[in-house]
């Protein structure tokens, strides 16, 4: 029996590659939201710009230049504020993760937050996350917490249900100034053809890193804020040495059967 989700939720996840559910109360969200806003204000600087580049991206944003759209981002929020560490270790969330991942050995890969401003909030083309951090057993999932009500008008999440069953899709992204941007064929998998996820503040979406997902332009008068954690099974093995993050491998539940305990490797990431 599932620990937190219903069996219908678990079956839906297996079939569609994602599941949405209510997790945090209004009172809990007030605390998270305040710290989220305070963090972005404390750290605000030009280096937080995280919008994708490339002609496909400009076309999706209906923009002439990359300066016509924007999204601010902070990575590894658990290294900035204890509130986000507490969020990661919430027993309800870990129960839900265990329900869909099928293991109690749950480890952190990284966290990030995207803050889409009104009127010019950047979209994200449809993509699979595995190209950024491929793992042998494809255990990686994303936990997407909606800080605000979200929908297509304010740049909400969208997905191609069941696309996690397609395997690894050809990359149509670009590399610019040493930064990698990965997305699927925008002609075959346009944002307009995806299924929008209408979510309320405090609702969570868990999805496979093989699921095609993206988000719309924020053309509304509302901000769209989100927090995302990438989570993996502790016994899974990373296939490429890239996208290493602070606290990667931190155990959130269970134990890590692959972790070395020798003095020689005590400082290894």
N, C-alpha and C positions, 0 to 999 in steps of 0.2 A: 504494500500500500504506500502511496506517496506520503511524504512527511508534511508538506505544506500545500502543494497544488492538488487539484483533483485528478483522477485518472483520465478524465476527458481532456484536461489541460496537457497532460503528458503525451497522450495520443495525438493531440493537435500539434504539439511541438515536433514529434517524430515525423508527422506527415508534411508539415508546412515549414519547419525550420525555425519557428519562432513561437513565442507565447507571451501574452500580455496579461497582467494581473495587478490588482491593487495591493500596495505594500505599506506605504507610510501614511500616517494620519495627518490631518491639517496642522496639528500642533507640532508634530515632528518635522513637517515640511517648512514651517516657519523658521525653525532653528537651522535647518539645512540651507534654506534660501538666504537667510541673513548672512551666514558665514560665506556662502558662495559669492554674494554681492560684495561683501567686505574684502574677500580675497582678490577679486578682479580689480577693485579700486586700489588696494595696496600695491598691486604688482603692475598696474597699467603702464605699458610702454609699447613702442612700435614693433618690438620683436615678438609680440603676442599675435600678430597677424598670421592666420593659418589657412586662408582661402587657397584653393587649388589654382594652378595655372594651366595654360595651354588653350588652343583654339576650341577644343570640344567644351572646355569649361566656360569660356566666354560665350559660346553659343547657348549653352544651357542657362546661363545667367542673363542672356539677352543684353550683353554688355559689349562695349567697344574696347575697353581696357580693363585690366585687373583692378584698377583703382575704383571702378564703378560698383564693386561688390566687396563684402568684408565679413569676416568672422574672427573673433578673438578666441584664443585657446590657452589654457593652462594644463600642463601635463603633471602627472604624479602628485595629485592633490593631497595624498596621504603624507607627503613630505612637507606640506605647507600648513596643514591644520589637522588636529586630532579628530575633529568632527568627521572627516572623511575616512579616517582609520576606523572609527566606531561604526560608520556606515558599512564598511566592508566586512565587519565581523558580526553584523546583525544576524541572529540565529534564524530568523524567518527567511532572510535572503539566502543563507547557506542551506536551509532546508529545501528551498525552491531549486537552488542550483544542484543539489544532490539528486533531486527528483528528475531533472532533465539530463544531467551528466552521467548518472548511474554509478557514481563513485563518491565516497566520503573523503577522499584524499584530494582536497581542493586547494589550489595555489593561485596566487596573484601573478599576473603578467605585468599590467600597468593600468593606470587610470588617466583620464583626461576629461576636460570640460570644454564645450563649444558654446559660445555666447553669440547668437545671431542678432544683430541690431535690426530695428524696424527699417522698412523701405529698401534696404540694400543688403540684407542678409544673404550671404553666399549659399548657393546650392552645393550639394555633393553628388557627383555622378554615380551611377549604379556600380558597385564594386563588391568584391569579396576581400575580406581582411587577410586571408591566408598569405597573400603575396608579400605582406609587410612582415609577417612572422610565421612562416610555415612550420608545422609540427607533424611528426611521423603519424600519429594516430588521429589527427584532426579533432582533438578534444576541446579546442578553444571555443569559448562562447563569449558573447558580449552581454553585459548588464547595462541597459539603457534606462536611466532614471529621468523622467520628465519633471523638471523643476517648474515648468509652466504648462498649462493646457496647450496642446499642440495639434496642428492640423495643416493641410496643404497651404493655407493662406499665410501662416506665419513660419513657414519653413520646416514643417514637421517631417518625421521619418516616413519612408516608404520602402516597400519590399516586393520582391517577386516570390510569392509563396511557392515552396517546393523546390526552389532553385538550388538548395543545398545538395540535392540529389544529382545535379548535373556534373559534379566533379570540378576539376580545376579549369576555369575558362581562360581563354587567351587574353593576355594583357594588352590594352590599348592606351595605356598611360604614357607619361613622359618623365624624363629626368631633366631637371633644370637647376643649375647652380648647386649640384651635388645632392639635391633633394629628389626623392622618388615620389611619384604620384601614380597610383594604379587605379584603373577602372576598366570595366568590360566594354564591349563594342556598343557605343551609344546609339547606333542605328538599329541594332538588333534588340538592345535592352534600354530604350529611352526612359527617362524619368516619368514621362507622360503615360507610359504603359504599365507602371508599377501600381501596387495596391497601397493607398495611403493608410497610415496608422493614426487614427484619431485617439489621442490619449489625454487623460486628465492629469493635473498636477498630483504627484505622488504615485502615479502608476509606473510600473516597470515593464520593459520588454526584454526578454532574454532571447538571443538568437545565435545560431551557429555562425562561425566565422567563414563558412562556405556559402551562406545565404547572400544573394544579391540584395544589397540595400543602398539607399542613398537618401537625400532629403531635398526638399523644394527650396526655391527662392523665398525669402521672407519679404513679401511685398506689403505686408500689413503694417498697422501702427503699433503692433505688439512685439516685444522681445521674445525670442525663443531660447531658453536656457536648458541645458542638459548636462548630466554627469554620466560618464561611461567608464565601466571597469571591464577589462579583458581578463578572463579567468580560464585556467587550464587544469587538467588532471595532473597531479604531481608526478605521476609515473610516465607522462608523455615526454617526448624528446624533440627538442628544437633542431630543425634540419639545416638552418643557416645561422651563422653568427652575426645577427643584425637585430636592430631594435631592442637592445638591452636597456632596461630601465631600472632606476633605483627601487629597491625592495622587490625586484622580480624574484619569484620563487618563495616569497613569504607565505607560510602555511596559514590558511584561513580555517581549515578543518582537517582532521585526520593527521596523517604523517606522510613523509616523503621517502619512499623506498630507494630512490636513486641518489639521494644526497650523500656526498663523500664526507667522512668524518676523520680524515687524516690531518695531521698537523701541516703536512706539505701543501694541502689545498684549502687551508682554513680561510685564506683571503680571496679565494676564487669567487667570482660572481655567482 
